[in-house]
């Protein structure tokens, strides 16, 4: 990871591990169908409407901030995605998934059904496009899937598998199902495993990250 030369307009793009895997297949399965924008690196407190040189330079400090090179770690980048909300929105949407943390014993399951507060004039609390959920270390779960959204993208993510390495996994749904691992070897000498789950509203952009703990019982 490093800094980009922001004296010129630059687009810096890289592939994630999953992207490289799909590209290597050479069967056309690697297709970019969506993209997102974020402003993680912007400190808006630097906007200066009192700049002595006039309005053209109000945002000078922001425009001169260093930009990071792209890197495929969703816990460190693209955390604050840009989204379009209805005109007149006075409160930012926030997520409520019913838990401040999740604790599971080996083999136990839980289903979370996110709700979005302050969304669309408070006329609805469930987003029709559903939610994305990312577990930071998929090894701690026997199964991890979303239900309620039947798009091609949701089906692809919900049926994808990993190779047992320490990687994240993302699923899409109106509800998210988790089942804790029943495998002992991952624990080693420990009695608990810790990771996090991040849930994002696909329409609102609201985001919530909570800790997940798996306790060894076998």
Rosetta constraint file for C-alpha pairs under 8 A:
AtomPair CA 1 CA 68 HARMONIC 7.22 0.50
AtomPair CA 1 CA 69 HARMONIC 5.94 0.50
AtomPair CA 1 CA 70 HARMONIC 7.44 0.50
AtomPair CA 1 CA 71 HARMONIC 6.72 0.50
AtomPair CA 2 CA 68 HARMONIC 5.85 0.50
AtomPair CA 2 CA 69 HARMONIC 5.46 0.50
AtomPair CA 3 CA 66 HARMONIC 6.40 0.50
AtomPair CA 3 CA 67 HARMONIC 5.58 0.50
AtomPair CA 3 CA 68 HARMONIC 4.51 0.50
AtomPair CA 3 CA 69 HARMONIC 5.51 0.50
AtomPair CA 4 CA 10 HARMONIC 7.99 0.50
AtomPair CA 4 CA 66 HARMONIC 6.86 0.50
AtomPair CA 4 CA 67 HARMONIC 5.43 0.50
AtomPair CA 4 CA 68 HARMONIC 5.81 0.50
AtomPair CA 4 CA 69 HARMONIC 5.77 0.50
AtomPair CA 5 CA 10 HARMONIC 7.94 0.50
AtomPair CA 5 CA 66 HARMONIC 7.59 0.50
AtomPair CA 5 CA 67 HARMONIC 7.62 0.50
AtomPair CA 6 CA 10 HARMONIC 7.21 0.50
AtomPair CA 6 CA 64 HARMONIC 7.40 0.50
AtomPair CA 6 CA 66 HARMONIC 6.56 0.50
AtomPair CA 6 CA 67 HARMONIC 6.71 0.50
AtomPair CA 12 CA 69 HARMONIC 6.62 0.50
AtomPair CA 12 CA 70 HARMONIC 6.10 0.50
AtomPair CA 13 CA 70 HARMONIC 6.14 0.50
AtomPair CA 14 CA 70 HARMONIC 6.46 0.50
AtomPair CA 14 CA 71 HARMONIC 7.00 0.50
AtomPair CA 14 CA 72 HARMONIC 7.56 0.50
AtomPair CA 15 CA 19 HARMONIC 5.22 0.50
AtomPair CA 15 CA 20 HARMONIC 5.91 0.50
AtomPair CA 15 CA 72 HARMONIC 7.33 0.50
AtomPair CA 16 CA 20 HARMONIC 6.21 0.50
AtomPair CA 16 CA 72 HARMONIC 5.41 0.50
AtomPair CA 17 CA 21 HARMONIC 6.18 0.50
AtomPair CA 17 CA 72 HARMONIC 8.00 0.50
AtomPair CA 18 CA 22 HARMONIC 6.28 0.50
AtomPair CA 19 CA 23 HARMONIC 6.12 0.50
AtomPair CA 19 CA 30 HARMONIC 6.91 0.50
AtomPair CA 20 CA 24 HARMONIC 6.01 0.50
AtomPair CA 21 CA 25 HARMONIC 6.64 0.50
AtomPair CA 22 CA 26 HARMONIC 7.44 0.50
AtomPair CA 22 CA 29 HARMONIC 5.97 0.50
AtomPair CA 22 CA 30 HARMONIC 5.07 0.50
AtomPair CA 23 CA 28 HARMONIC 7.70 0.50
AtomPair CA 23 CA 29 HARMONIC 7.25 0.50
AtomPair CA 23 CA 30 HARMONIC 5.24 0.50
AtomPair CA 25 CA 29 HARMONIC 7.46 0.50
AtomPair CA 26 CA 30 HARMONIC 7.96 0.50
AtomPair CA 36 CA 81 HARMONIC 6.75 0.50
AtomPair CA 36 CA 82 HARMONIC 7.44 0.50
AtomPair CA 37 CA 78 HARMONIC 7.49 0.50
AtomPair CA 37 CA 81 HARMONIC 5.54 0.50
AtomPair CA 37 CA 82 HARMONIC 5.50 0.50
AtomPair CA 38 CA 78 HARMONIC 5.41 0.50
AtomPair CA 38 CA 79 HARMONIC 7.18 0.50
AtomPair CA 38 CA 80 HARMONIC 5.35 0.50
AtomPair CA 38 CA 81 HARMONIC 3.90 0.50
AtomPair CA 38 CA 82 HARMONIC 5.10 0.50
AtomPair CA 39 CA 78 HARMONIC 7.49 0.50
AtomPair CA 39 CA 80 HARMONIC 6.02 0.50
AtomPair CA 39 CA 81 HARMONIC 6.54 0.50
AtomPair CA 39 CA 82 HARMONIC 6.95 0.50
AtomPair CA 40 CA 77 HARMONIC 6.92 0.50
AtomPair CA 40 CA 78 HARMONIC 6.32 0.50
AtomPair CA 40 CA 79 HARMONIC 6.40 0.50
AtomPair CA 40 CA 80 HARMONIC 5.48 0.50
AtomPair CA 40 CA 81 HARMONIC 7.75 0.50
AtomPair CA 41 CA 67 HARMONIC 6.86 0.50
AtomPair CA 41 CA 68 HARMONIC 7.92 0.50
AtomPair CA 42 CA 62 HARMONIC 6.65 0.50
AtomPair CA 42 CA 65 HARMONIC 7.66 0.50
AtomPair CA 43 CA 62 HARMONIC 6.82 0.50
AtomPair CA 44 CA 62 HARMONIC 7.21 0.50
AtomPair CA 46 CA 59 HARMONIC 7.31 0.50
AtomPair CA 46 CA 61 HARMONIC 6.06 0.50
AtomPair CA 46 CA 62 HARMONIC 6.13 0.50
AtomPair CA 47 CA 58 HARMONIC 5.78 0.50
AtomPair CA 47 CA 59 HARMONIC 4.98 0.50
AtomPair CA 47 CA 60 HARMONIC 7.65 0.50
AtomPair CA 47 CA 61 HARMONIC 7.00 0.50
AtomPair CA 47 CA 62 HARMONIC 6.66 0.50
AtomPair CA 48 CA 58 HARMONIC 4.78 0.50
AtomPair CA 48 CA 59 HARMONIC 6.41 0.50
AtomPair CA 49 CA 54 HARMONIC 7.99 0.50
AtomPair CA 49 CA 55 HARMONIC 6.75 0.50
AtomPair CA 49 CA 58 HARMONIC 5.19 0.50
AtomPair CA 50 CA 54 HARMONIC 7.60 0.50
AtomPair CA 50 CA 58 HARMONIC 7.24 0.50
AtomPair CA 51 CA 55 HARMONIC 7.17 0.50
AtomPair CA 51 CA 57 HARMONIC 6.60 0.50
AtomPair CA 51 CA 58 HARMONIC 5.71 0.50
AtomPair CA 53 CA 57 HARMONIC 6.47 0.50
AtomPair CA 54 CA 58 HARMONIC 6.88 0.50
AtomPair CA 59 CA 63 HARMONIC 6.22 0.50
AtomPair CA 60 CA 64 HARMONIC 6.29 0.50
AtomPair CA 61 CA 65 HARMONIC 6.49 0.50
AtomPair CA 71 CA 77 HARMONIC 7.48 0.50
AtomPair CA 72 CA 77 HARMONIC 7.75 0.50
AtomPair CA 73 CA 77 HARMONIC 6.22 0.50
AtomPair CA 74 CA 78 HARMONIC 6.40 0.50
AtomPair CA 74 CA 79 HARMONIC 7.02 0.50
AtomPair CA 75 CA 79 HARMONIC 7.01 0.50
AtomPair CA 75 CA 136 HARMONIC 7.87 0.50
AtomPair CA 81 CA 205 HARMONIC 6.49 0.50
AtomPair CA 82 CA 205 HARMONIC 7.20 0.50
AtomPair CA 83 CA 203 HARMONIC 7.65 0.50
AtomPair CA 83 CA 204 HARMONIC 6.62 0.50
AtomPair CA 83 CA 205 HARMONIC 5.85 0.50
AtomPair CA 84 CA 204 HARMONIC 7.56 0.50
AtomPair CA 85 CA 89 HARMONIC 6.73 0.50
AtomPair CA 85 CA 120 HARMONIC 7.83 0.50
AtomPair CA 85 CA 204 HARMONIC 6.95 0.50
AtomPair CA 86 CA 120 HARMONIC 6.83 0.50
AtomPair CA 89 CA 120 HARMONIC 7.92 0.50
AtomPair CA 89 CA 121 HARMONIC 7.27 0.50
AtomPair CA 91 CA 118 HARMONIC 6.16 0.50
AtomPair CA 92 CA 118 HARMONIC 6.44 0.50
AtomPair CA 92 CA 119 HARMONIC 7.68 0.50
AtomPair CA 92 CA 206 HARMONIC 7.89 0.50
AtomPair CA 93 CA 116 HARMONIC 6.26 0.50
AtomPair CA 93 CA 117 HARMONIC 5.46 0.50
AtomPair CA 93 CA 118 HARMONIC 4.70 0.50
AtomPair CA 93 CA 119 HARMONIC 5.26 0.50
AtomPair CA 93 CA 204 HARMONIC 6.41 0.50
AtomPair CA 93 CA 205 HARMONIC 7.82 0.50
AtomPair CA 93 CA 206 HARMONIC 5.71 0.50
AtomPair CA 94 CA 116 HARMONIC 5.68 0.50
AtomPair CA 94 CA 117 HARMONIC 5.31 0.50
AtomPair CA 94 CA 118 HARMONIC 6.76 0.50
AtomPair CA 94 CA 206 HARMONIC 5.25 0.50
AtomPair CA 94 CA 207 HARMONIC 6.99 0.50
AtomPair CA 94 CA 208 HARMONIC 7.97 0.50
AtomPair CA 95 CA 114 HARMONIC 6.66 0.50
AtomPair CA 95 CA 115 HARMONIC 5.75 0.50
AtomPair CA 95 CA 116 HARMONIC 4.68 0.50
AtomPair CA 95 CA 117 HARMONIC 6.19 0.50
AtomPair CA 95 CA 200 HARMONIC 7.93 0.50
AtomPair CA 95 CA 201 HARMONIC 7.59 0.50
AtomPair CA 95 CA 206 HARMONIC 5.99 0.50
AtomPair CA 95 CA 207 HARMONIC 6.39 0.50
AtomPair CA 95 CA 208 HARMONIC 6.26 0.50
AtomPair CA 96 CA 114 HARMONIC 5.77 0.50
AtomPair CA 96 CA 115 HARMONIC 5.18 0.50
AtomPair CA 96 CA 116 HARMONIC 6.31 0.50
AtomPair CA 96 CA 117 HARMONIC 7.27 0.50
AtomPair CA 97 CA 112 HARMONIC 6.22 0.50
AtomPair CA 97 CA 113 HARMONIC 5.98 0.50
AtomPair CA 97 CA 114 HARMONIC 4.25 0.50
AtomPair CA 97 CA 115 HARMONIC 6.10 0.50
AtomPair CA 98 CA 112 HARMONIC 7.39 0.50
AtomPair CA 98 CA 113 HARMONIC 7.80 0.50
AtomPair CA 98 CA 114 HARMONIC 7.40 0.50
AtomPair CA 99 CA 210 HARMONIC 7.97 0.50
AtomPair CA 100 CA 210 HARMONIC 6.09 0.50
AtomPair CA 100 CA 211 HARMONIC 7.80 0.50
AtomPair CA 101 CA 210 HARMONIC 5.29 0.50
AtomPair CA 101 CA 211 HARMONIC 5.12 0.50
AtomPair CA 101 CA 212 HARMONIC 6.05 0.50
AtomPair CA 102 CA 210 HARMONIC 7.48 0.50
AtomPair CA 102 CA 211 HARMONIC 6.36 0.50
AtomPair CA 102 CA 212 HARMONIC 4.74 0.50
AtomPair CA 102 CA 213 HARMONIC 6.24 0.50
AtomPair CA 103 CA 212 HARMONIC 5.88 0.50
AtomPair CA 103 CA 213 HARMONIC 4.72 0.50
AtomPair CA 103 CA 214 HARMONIC 5.97 0.50
AtomPair CA 103 CA 215 HARMONIC 7.53 0.50
AtomPair CA 104 CA 108 HARMONIC 5.80 0.50
AtomPair CA 104 CA 109 HARMONIC 7.13 0.50
AtomPair CA 104 CA 110 HARMONIC 7.99 0.50
AtomPair CA 104 CA 180 HARMONIC 6.37 0.50
AtomPair CA 104 CA 212 HARMONIC 7.88 0.50
AtomPair CA 104 CA 213 HARMONIC 6.26 0.50
AtomPair CA 104 CA 214 HARMONIC 4.95 0.50
AtomPair CA 104 CA 215 HARMONIC 6.24 0.50
AtomPair CA 105 CA 180 HARMONIC 6.78 0.50
AtomPair CA 105 CA 214 HARMONIC 5.59 0.50
AtomPair CA 105 CA 215 HARMONIC 4.73 0.50
AtomPair CA 105 CA 216 HARMONIC 6.32 0.50
AtomPair CA 105 CA 217 HARMONIC 6.55 0.50
AtomPair CA 106 CA 180 HARMONIC 5.29 0.50
AtomPair CA 106 CA 181 HARMONIC 5.59 0.50
AtomPair CA 106 CA 182 HARMONIC 5.02 0.50
AtomPair CA 106 CA 183 HARMONIC 7.94 0.50
AtomPair CA 106 CA 214 HARMONIC 6.48 0.50
AtomPair CA 106 CA 215 HARMONIC 6.10 0.50
AtomPair CA 106 CA 216 HARMONIC 5.71 0.50
AtomPair CA 106 CA 217 HARMONIC 6.04 0.50
AtomPair CA 106 CA 218 HARMONIC 7.39 0.50
AtomPair CA 107 CA 142 HARMONIC 7.45 0.50
AtomPair CA 107 CA 179 HARMONIC 6.01 0.50
AtomPair CA 107 CA 180 HARMONIC 4.81 0.50
AtomPair CA 107 CA 181 HARMONIC 5.56 0.50
AtomPair CA 107 CA 182 HARMONIC 4.98 0.50
AtomPair CA 108 CA 179 HARMONIC 5.60 0.50
AtomPair CA 108 CA 180 HARMONIC 5.52 0.50
AtomPair CA 109 CA 177 HARMONIC 7.28 0.50
AtomPair CA 109 CA 178 HARMONIC 5.49 0.50
AtomPair CA 109 CA 179 HARMONIC 4.15 0.50
AtomPair CA 109 CA 180 HARMONIC 6.31 0.50
AtomPair CA 110 CA 177 HARMONIC 5.97 0.50
AtomPair CA 110 CA 178 HARMONIC 5.42 0.50
AtomPair CA 110 CA 179 HARMONIC 6.58 0.50
AtomPair CA 111 CA 175 HARMONIC 6.70 0.50
AtomPair CA 111 CA 176 HARMONIC 5.56 0.50
AtomPair CA 111 CA 177 HARMONIC 4.41 0.50
AtomPair CA 111 CA 178 HARMONIC 6.27 0.50
AtomPair CA 112 CA 175 HARMONIC 5.66 0.50
AtomPair CA 112 CA 176 HARMONIC 5.27 0.50
AtomPair CA 112 CA 177 HARMONIC 6.54 0.50
AtomPair CA 113 CA 174 HARMONIC 6.41 0.50
AtomPair CA 113 CA 175 HARMONIC 4.48 0.50
AtomPair CA 113 CA 176 HARMONIC 6.51 0.50
AtomPair CA 114 CA 126 HARMONIC 7.35 0.50
AtomPair CA 114 CA 131 HARMONIC 7.63 0.50
AtomPair CA 114 CA 174 HARMONIC 7.16 0.50
AtomPair CA 114 CA 175 HARMONIC 6.85 0.50
AtomPair CA 115 CA 125 HARMONIC 5.20 0.50
AtomPair CA 115 CA 126 HARMONIC 5.32 0.50
AtomPair CA 115 CA 127 HARMONIC 7.72 0.50
AtomPair CA 116 CA 124 HARMONIC 7.92 0.50
AtomPair CA 116 CA 125 HARMONIC 4.80 0.50
AtomPair CA 116 CA 126 HARMONIC 5.96 0.50
AtomPair CA 116 CA 127 HARMONIC 7.09 0.50
AtomPair CA 116 CA 201 HARMONIC 7.37 0.50
AtomPair CA 116 CA 204 HARMONIC 7.91 0.50
AtomPair CA 116 CA 206 HARMONIC 7.52 0.50
AtomPair CA 117 CA 122 HARMONIC 6.74 0.50
AtomPair CA 117 CA 125 HARMONIC 5.78 0.50
AtomPair CA 118 CA 122 HARMONIC 5.09 0.50
AtomPair CA 118 CA 125 HARMONIC 7.90 0.50
AtomPair CA 119 CA 123 HARMONIC 7.23 0.50
AtomPair CA 119 CA 124 HARMONIC 6.62 0.50
AtomPair CA 119 CA 125 HARMONIC 6.61 0.50
AtomPair CA 119 CA 204 HARMONIC 7.08 0.50
AtomPair CA 120 CA 124 HARMONIC 6.63 0.50
AtomPair CA 126 CA 130 HARMONIC 7.49 0.50
AtomPair CA 126 CA 174 HARMONIC 7.77 0.50
AtomPair CA 127 CA 131 HARMONIC 7.44 0.50
AtomPair CA 127 CA 174 HARMONIC 7.64 0.50
AtomPair CA 127 CA 201 HARMONIC 7.01 0.50
AtomPair CA 127 CA 202 HARMONIC 7.44 0.50
AtomPair CA 127 CA 203 HARMONIC 6.55 0.50
AtomPair CA 127 CA 204 HARMONIC 7.86 0.50
AtomPair CA 128 CA 174 HARMONIC 7.93 0.50
AtomPair CA 128 CA 203 HARMONIC 7.91 0.50
AtomPair CA 129 CA 149 HARMONIC 7.30 0.50
AtomPair CA 129 CA 174 HARMONIC 7.88 0.50
AtomPair CA 129 CA 202 HARMONIC 5.92 0.50
AtomPair CA 129 CA 203 HARMONIC 6.33 0.50
AtomPair CA 130 CA 148 HARMONIC 7.68 0.50
AtomPair CA 130 CA 149 HARMONIC 6.62 0.50
AtomPair CA 130 CA 172 HARMONIC 6.76 0.50
AtomPair CA 130 CA 173 HARMONIC 5.16 0.50
AtomPair CA 130 CA 174 HARMONIC 4.56 0.50
AtomPair CA 130 CA 201 HARMONIC 6.57 0.50
AtomPair CA 130 CA 202 HARMONIC 6.00 0.50
AtomPair CA 130 CA 203 HARMONIC 7.71 0.50
AtomPair CA 131 CA 172 HARMONIC 5.60 0.50
AtomPair CA 131 CA 173 HARMONIC 5.49 0.50
AtomPair CA 131 CA 174 HARMONIC 5.91 0.50
AtomPair CA 131 CA 175 HARMONIC 7.89 0.50
AtomPair CA 131 CA 199 HARMONIC 6.58 0.50
AtomPair CA 131 CA 200 HARMONIC 5.53 0.50
AtomPair CA 131 CA 201 HARMONIC 4.66 0.50
AtomPair CA 131 CA 202 HARMONIC 5.25 0.50
AtomPair CA 132 CA 170 HARMONIC 6.60 0.50
AtomPair CA 132 CA 171 HARMONIC 5.64 0.50
AtomPair CA 132 CA 172 HARMONIC 4.49 0.50
AtomPair CA 132 CA 173 HARMONIC 6.68 0.50
AtomPair CA 132 CA 199 HARMONIC 5.68 0.50
AtomPair CA 132 CA 200 HARMONIC 5.30 0.50
AtomPair CA 132 CA 201 HARMONIC 6.66 0.50
AtomPair CA 132 CA 202 HARMONIC 6.65 0.50
AtomPair CA 133 CA 170 HARMONIC 5.47 0.50
AtomPair CA 133 CA 171 HARMONIC 5.41 0.50
AtomPair CA 133 CA 172 HARMONIC 6.33 0.50
AtomPair CA 133 CA 176 HARMONIC 7.33 0.50
AtomPair CA 133 CA 197 HARMONIC 6.71 0.50
AtomPair CA 133 CA 198 HARMONIC 5.53 0.50
AtomPair CA 133 CA 199 HARMONIC 4.39 0.50
AtomPair CA 133 CA 200 HARMONIC 6.50 0.50
AtomPair CA 134 CA 168 HARMONIC 6.57 0.50
AtomPair CA 134 CA 169 HARMONIC 5.48 0.50
AtomPair CA 134 CA 170 HARMONIC 4.22 0.50
AtomPair CA 134 CA 171 HARMONIC 6.56 0.50
AtomPair CA 134 CA 197 HARMONIC 5.50 0.50
AtomPair CA 134 CA 198 HARMONIC 5.14 0.50
AtomPair CA 134 CA 199 HARMONIC 6.55 0.50
AtomPair CA 135 CA 168 HARMONIC 5.43 0.50
AtomPair CA 135 CA 169 HARMONIC 5.54 0.50
AtomPair CA 135 CA 170 HARMONIC 6.59 0.50
AtomPair CA 135 CA 195 HARMONIC 7.39 0.50
AtomPair CA 135 CA 196 HARMONIC 5.98 0.50
AtomPair CA 135 CA 197 HARMONIC 4.48 0.50
AtomPair CA 135 CA 198 HARMONIC 6.59 0.50
AtomPair CA 136 CA 167 HARMONIC 6.64 0.50
AtomPair CA 136 CA 168 HARMONIC 4.37 0.50
AtomPair CA 136 CA 169 HARMONIC 6.89 0.50
AtomPair CA 136 CA 195 HARMONIC 6.00 0.50
AtomPair CA 136 CA 196 HARMONIC 5.56 0.50
AtomPair CA 136 CA 197 HARMONIC 6.24 0.50
AtomPair CA 137 CA 166 HARMONIC 5.50 0.50
AtomPair CA 137 CA 167 HARMONIC 5.25 0.50
AtomPair CA 137 CA 168 HARMONIC 4.91 0.50
AtomPair CA 137 CA 169 HARMONIC 7.41 0.50
AtomPair CA 137 CA 195 HARMONIC 6.14 0.50
AtomPair CA 137 CA 196 HARMONIC 7.68 0.50
AtomPair CA 138 CA 144 HARMONIC 7.89 0.50
AtomPair CA 138 CA 164 HARMONIC 7.93 0.50
AtomPair CA 138 CA 166 HARMONIC 6.90 0.50
AtomPair CA 138 CA 167 HARMONIC 6.16 0.50
AtomPair CA 138 CA 168 HARMONIC 5.47 0.50
AtomPair CA 138 CA 169 HARMONIC 5.96 0.50
AtomPair CA 139 CA 164 HARMONIC 6.03 0.50
AtomPair CA 139 CA 165 HARMONIC 6.86 0.50
AtomPair CA 139 CA 166 HARMONIC 6.40 0.50
AtomPair CA 139 CA 167 HARMONIC 7.67 0.50
AtomPair CA 139 CA 181 HARMONIC 7.39 0.50
AtomPair CA 140 CA 180 HARMONIC 6.19 0.50
AtomPair CA 140 CA 181 HARMONIC 5.30 0.50
AtomPair CA 140 CA 186 HARMONIC 7.88 0.50
AtomPair CA 140 CA 193 HARMONIC 7.05 0.50
AtomPair CA 140 CA 195 HARMONIC 7.92 0.50
AtomPair CA 140 CA 214 HARMONIC 7.12 0.50
AtomPair CA 141 CA 178 HARMONIC 6.84 0.50
AtomPair CA 141 CA 179 HARMONIC 5.56 0.50
AtomPair CA 141 CA 180 HARMONIC 4.33 0.50
AtomPair CA 141 CA 181 HARMONIC 4.39 0.50
AtomPair CA 142 CA 178 HARMONIC 7.84 0.50
AtomPair CA 142 CA 179 HARMONIC 5.44 0.50
AtomPair CA 142 CA 180 HARMONIC 5.49 0.50
AtomPair CA 142 CA 181 HARMONIC 4.45 0.50
AtomPair CA 142 CA 182 HARMONIC 6.92 0.50
AtomPair CA 143 CA 177 HARMONIC 7.68 0.50
AtomPair CA 143 CA 178 HARMONIC 5.90 0.50
AtomPair CA 143 CA 179 HARMONIC 5.19 0.50
AtomPair CA 143 CA 180 HARMONIC 7.29 0.50
AtomPair CA 143 CA 181 HARMONIC 7.86 0.50
AtomPair CA 144 CA 158 HARMONIC 7.75 0.50
AtomPair CA 144 CA 171 HARMONIC 7.58 0.50
AtomPair CA 144 CA 176 HARMONIC 7.43 0.50
AtomPair CA 144 CA 177 HARMONIC 5.74 0.50
AtomPair CA 144 CA 178 HARMONIC 4.83 0.50
AtomPair CA 144 CA 179 HARMONIC 6.61 0.50
AtomPair CA 145 CA 158 HARMONIC 5.20 0.50
AtomPair CA 145 CA 159 HARMONIC 7.73 0.50
AtomPair CA 145 CA 171 HARMONIC 5.79 0.50
AtomPair CA 145 CA 172 HARMONIC 7.46 0.50
AtomPair CA 145 CA 173 HARMONIC 7.89 0.50
AtomPair CA 145 CA 176 HARMONIC 5.86 0.50
AtomPair CA 145 CA 177 HARMONIC 5.41 0.50
AtomPair CA 145 CA 178 HARMONIC 6.94 0.50
AtomPair CA 146 CA 154 HARMONIC 7.89 0.50
AtomPair CA 146 CA 158 HARMONIC 6.16 0.50
AtomPair CA 146 CA 171 HARMONIC 5.60 0.50
AtomPair CA 146 CA 172 HARMONIC 5.08 0.50
AtomPair CA 146 CA 173 HARMONIC 4.24 0.50
AtomPair CA 146 CA 174 HARMONIC 6.95 0.50
AtomPair CA 146 CA 175 HARMONIC 5.72 0.50
AtomPair CA 146 CA 176 HARMONIC 4.41 0.50
AtomPair CA 146 CA 177 HARMONIC 6.11 0.50
AtomPair CA 147 CA 172 HARMONIC 7.25 0.50
AtomPair CA 147 CA 173 HARMONIC 4.62 0.50
AtomPair CA 147 CA 174 HARMONIC 6.05 0.50
AtomPair CA 147 CA 175 HARMONIC 5.50 0.50
AtomPair CA 147 CA 176 HARMONIC 6.44 0.50
AtomPair CA 147 CA 177 HARMONIC 7.85 0.50
AtomPair CA 148 CA 173 HARMONIC 5.16 0.50
AtomPair CA 148 CA 174 HARMONIC 5.11 0.50
AtomPair CA 148 CA 175 HARMONIC 6.62 0.50
AtomPair CA 149 CA 154 HARMONIC 6.34 0.50
AtomPair CA 149 CA 172 HARMONIC 6.86 0.50
AtomPair CA 149 CA 173 HARMONIC 5.00 0.50
AtomPair CA 149 CA 174 HARMONIC 6.52 0.50
AtomPair CA 150 CA 154 HARMONIC 6.11 0.50
AtomPair CA 150 CA 155 HARMONIC 6.30 0.50
AtomPair CA 151 CA 155 HARMONIC 6.22 0.50
AtomPair CA 152 CA 156 HARMONIC 6.12 0.50
AtomPair CA 153 CA 157 HARMONIC 6.24 0.50
AtomPair CA 154 CA 158 HARMONIC 5.92 0.50
AtomPair CA 154 CA 171 HARMONIC 6.73 0.50
AtomPair CA 154 CA 172 HARMONIC 5.19 0.50
AtomPair CA 154 CA 173 HARMONIC 7.18 0.50
AtomPair CA 155 CA 159 HARMONIC 6.08 0.50
AtomPair CA 156 CA 160 HARMONIC 6.06 0.50
AtomPair CA 157 CA 170 HARMONIC 6.53 0.50
AtomPair CA 157 CA 171 HARMONIC 5.28 0.50
AtomPair CA 157 CA 172 HARMONIC 7.03 0.50
AtomPair CA 158 CA 170 HARMONIC 7.79 0.50
AtomPair CA 158 CA 171 HARMONIC 5.19 0.50
AtomPair CA 158 CA 172 HARMONIC 6.79 0.50
AtomPair CA 162 CA 167 HARMONIC 7.89 0.50
AtomPair CA 171 CA 176 HARMONIC 7.89 0.50
AtomPair CA 172 CA 176 HARMONIC 7.67 0.50
AtomPair CA 180 CA 214 HARMONIC 6.50 0.50
AtomPair CA 181 CA 214 HARMONIC 7.86 0.50
AtomPair CA 182 CA 218 HARMONIC 7.86 0.50
AtomPair CA 184 CA 188 HARMONIC 7.36 0.50
AtomPair CA 184 CA 216 HARMONIC 7.37 0.50
AtomPair CA 184 CA 218 HARMONIC 7.16 0.50
AtomPair CA 187 CA 191 HARMONIC 6.41 0.50
AtomPair CA 187 CA 192 HARMONIC 6.79 0.50
AtomPair CA 187 CA 193 HARMONIC 6.71 0.50
AtomPair CA 187 CA 216 HARMONIC 7.40 0.50
AtomPair CA 191 CA 215 HARMONIC 5.94 0.50
AtomPair CA 191 CA 216 HARMONIC 5.10 0.50
AtomPair CA 192 CA 213 HARMONIC 6.62 0.50
AtomPair CA 192 CA 214 HARMONIC 5.49 0.50
AtomPair CA 192 CA 215 HARMONIC 4.50 0.50
AtomPair CA 192 CA 216 HARMONIC 5.89 0.50
AtomPair CA 193 CA 213 HARMONIC 5.63 0.50
AtomPair CA 193 CA 214 HARMONIC 5.07 0.50
AtomPair CA 193 CA 215 HARMONIC 6.61 0.50
AtomPair CA 194 CA 211 HARMONIC 7.13 0.50
AtomPair CA 194 CA 212 HARMONIC 5.72 0.50
AtomPair CA 194 CA 213 HARMONIC 4.66 0.50
AtomPair CA 194 CA 214 HARMONIC 6.51 0.50
AtomPair CA 195 CA 211 HARMONIC 5.96 0.50
AtomPair CA 195 CA 212 HARMONIC 5.20 0.50
AtomPair CA 195 CA 213 HARMONIC 6.61 0.50
AtomPair CA 196 CA 209 HARMONIC 6.67 0.50
AtomPair CA 196 CA 210 HARMONIC 5.66 0.50
AtomPair CA 196 CA 211 HARMONIC 4.34 0.50
AtomPair CA 196 CA 212 HARMONIC 5.14 0.50
AtomPair CA 197 CA 209 HARMONIC 5.64 0.50
AtomPair CA 197 CA 210 HARMONIC 5.68 0.50
AtomPair CA 197 CA 211 HARMONIC 6.43 0.50
AtomPair CA 197 CA 212 HARMONIC 6.72 0.50
AtomPair CA 198 CA 207 HARMONIC 7.10 0.50
AtomPair CA 198 CA 208 HARMONIC 5.65 0.50
AtomPair CA 198 CA 209 HARMONIC 4.23 0.50
AtomPair CA 198 CA 210 HARMONIC 6.64 0.50
AtomPair CA 199 CA 207 HARMONIC 5.73 0.50
AtomPair CA 199 CA 208 HARMONIC 5.35 0.50
AtomPair CA 199 CA 209 HARMONIC 6.39 0.50
AtomPair CA 200 CA 205 HARMONIC 6.01 0.50
AtomPair CA 200 CA 206 HARMONIC 5.56 0.50
AtomPair CA 200 CA 207 HARMONIC 4.40 0.50
AtomPair CA 200 CA 208 HARMONIC 6.56 0.50
AtomPair CA 201 CA 205 HARMONIC 4.99 0.50
AtomPair CA 201 CA 206 HARMONIC 5.20 0.50
AtomPair CA 201 CA 207 HARMONIC 6.54 0.50
